[in-house]
Amino acid sequence: MSTSERTMPPLDADERASLESWLDFYRTTLAQKCDGLTEQQLREASVAPSPITLLGLVQHMAEVERNWFRRVLAQEDAPPIFTAGPDAGRGAADGGFELAAEATYEKARLIWQAETERARENCAARALGDTSPFMGGQVTLRWIYTHMIAEYARHCGHADLVRERIDGSTGV
């Protein structure tokens, strides 16, 4: 996950290149929102009552990548990566938002990066119209890409607000 430079998606690409470029654009945007912050800052929640942190967003997106590109698209048996701690009240997978005491950005970033690489591998040999079983029907790779772009865009908006609260940084 390169955080140094974010490439604007091409204005005249074919459908697949457009979808992949927008997904990578938002992946990089989330990474950039975390750049230059300390571990403590990456653990700072937005505002009460929301527990959203930048570290939690990175963990969550690793889980989301795993879910859509491994469990759904490739039909892999891929267990959750992050689980809520025993004091969280759930004791089960929480989508990565809750932070374990030993969680670090470096660990989460490496896991997220590995999941995005695996996603690219799982998509490489598939056409946009290829389907996988999902919720009693079939879902196309095109739908998964579109959903992932929306998921990242939504969470990049959250990340922008959290980052602004931490140090006043906006944009990117």
N, C-alpha and C positions, 0 to 999 in steps of 0.2 A: 504494500500500500504506500505509494509515493505521496508524501505530504508536501513536497517542495513545490510542485507545479500541478495545477489543475488545467486540463485541456478542455476547451469549449467544444461541445459536440459539433460535428460538421453540419453545415446548413443544407447540404445537398446529397447526403448519403442515402444508401438504400435502407430499407426498413430494419434489417438486422443490425447493421452498423449503427444506425440511429439509436436503437434500443440499448445496445451494448455500451455505446458512448455515453448516453445519459445515465445509465446505471453506474458506470465508472466515475462519471462526473460527481455524482452524489456520494459515492464511496469516498472519493478524495475530499469532498467538502466536509464530511464528518471527521475525517482524520485531521484536516486543517483546523477544525474547531478545537481540537485537543492540543495542537502544537504549542509549545512554549509554556505549558502549565505544569505546576508541581503535582505530585501524587495527591497531596491534600486538596488542591484546587480541583482536580479531576473527580474527587469524591464529594465536592460541595453540591448540595441539593439546590434546585432552582429556588422555589419559595414555598413555604408551607401552604397547603398540606402536601404538595407534590414531593415525592422522594426522588425525582429524576435527577441523575448526575450524568456527566459526560462519560465517566467510566462505565456506568450502567448502560448507557446507550450503545457503547462499543460492544459490551458483552451481549446486549440484546440483539444487535445486528449480526453478530456471529451466530447466535441461535437461529435467527430468521434465515440467514444464508443456508445454514445446515438444514433447516426444515424444508424450504422450498426446493433447493437444488439437489439435496441428497435424499431426504425422506420421500418427498412427493415426486419430483422429476425422475430420479434414478431408482426409487423404491428401495433405498438402502435402509438397513437397520442401524440407525445412527442415534444413540441415546442423547439426552440433553447434556450440554456441556457444563452449564452452571446450574446450581440448585440453591434454593433459599436456605439460609441457615436455620438451625433448630429453634431459634428465638423469633423467627419471622412469622410464625403462626401458620405457615403453610407446610413447611417441611418437604416440599416437592419442587419440581421445576417451576420457575417464575418468569421465564423468558429472559433471564439474565439481568433484570433491572436491579435486583438486590445484590449488595456487595458483601462478599465474605471478608473477614478480617484480613486474610492473606492475599486478597485480590490486588493486583497491580496493573497499571496501564500496559506495561511492557508485555506481561503474560497475555492480557486480553487482546492487545494489538496483534501479537503473533498468532493467537488462535483465530482471530478475525481474518487475518491475512491468509492463513491456511484454508479457512472455509471459503474465502473468495476465490482462491486458486482452484480448489476442488470444484467450485461452482463452474468456473470457466471450463475445466476439463469435462464435466458432465454435460455441458451445453455444446461443446465443440462439434460433436458428431451428429447433433440433432438439428432438424429443420424447425423453423418457427411453428409450423403446423403439427409437429409431432406431439402425441398426447401421452399422458400418464393417468392412471386411475386416481380419482380424488373425489371424496364425498359422494360416492355412489354414481359418479359420472366420469367424464374425462376432462382433463385440463391441458391446454396447449402450452408449449414453451413460450409462445407469444404472450399469453395471459400472465404467466409467471413473471416474465420480464416486466410487463406493464405494472403488475402488482408490486414488484420489488422497487421500481422507480418511485411509485407513490409512497411506499413504506419509507424509503430513504428520504424523500423530499419532506415528508411529515416530520421525521425525526431530526432532520437537519434544521428545520424550523425550531424544534425544541432546543437543539444544541446551540443555535444562535442566541436564543434567549438566555440559556444557562451561562454561556460564555460572556454575554454582555453583563449579566449580574456579577460575575466573578471579577472581571477586570475592565469592563467598559468597552471591550472590543466588539465591533459590529461588522457586518458585511462578510466578505470573502465568498 
